[in-house]
């Protein structure tokens, strides 16, 4: 028996959907150059970037966990 037989085809993201998502982001370069803390915070949040400053070491640690689409491969939950 084939384990995936009978399951619906995966819901793949099209090139147009990826482009639309990228187009919906603000002008990243302009936001960074402007340096407004609130706008930067929003941009970093949309991109899944988290910055932590270690005052004692004078170091910034950056982590990222890009947003994941909430679609299930078997369809919506």
N, C-alpha and C positions, 0 to 999 in steps of 0.2 A: 504494500500500500504506500502510495506517495503521501508524505506528511502534509504537503501544502495543497494537495488537490482539493478543489472545492472552495478554497478561500478566494475572496475578491482580490483583484489586482491591486498592488500598492498604489497609494495616492501620491504620485511623484510631483515635485515642484517643477513647473515649467521654467524655461529661460525667461519668458515674459514676466512671470511672477517674481523671480529673483530680481530682475531689472526694476520692476515696480517697487519692490521693497527697498532697494538701494536708492531709488529716486525719491522715496518718501523721507529719507534721512535729511537733516538740515545740511547746509554747506559746511562740512566738517572743518575744512581749512579756515573758513571765516570764523567759525565758533572758537577754534583753538587760538587763532591770532588775536581775537577780541579779548579773550581771557576772562570773561565774565564768569565768576564762580557758579552762579545758578545755571547758566547755560551749559557750562562744562559738565556740571553734575548730571544734568539731564541727558547730555550726549553720552557720557560714560555709562549711565544707566541703560540707555537704549542699546549700546554696544556690548553690555555685559562686562564692563571694565570696573574693577574695584582698586582703589589706591589706598594704601595705609602708610602713614608716616611714623617712623620710629625716631622720636625726638632725641633720645640718648645717642643713637648711632648716626643721626642726621641722614637717614636713608629712606627712600620711598620704595615700597614693595607694590608691584602691580600684578594683579591676577585677572584672568578673564574667563568667563563662562558664557559664551554667546547664547543669546536666546534660542530656545528650541520651539519649533512649531508644535502646537498642541494636537495636531492630527495624529491619529492612531493608524498604523499600517493596515489594520483591519476595518478601518472606517471610524467615524466619530463614536466616542464612548457615550 
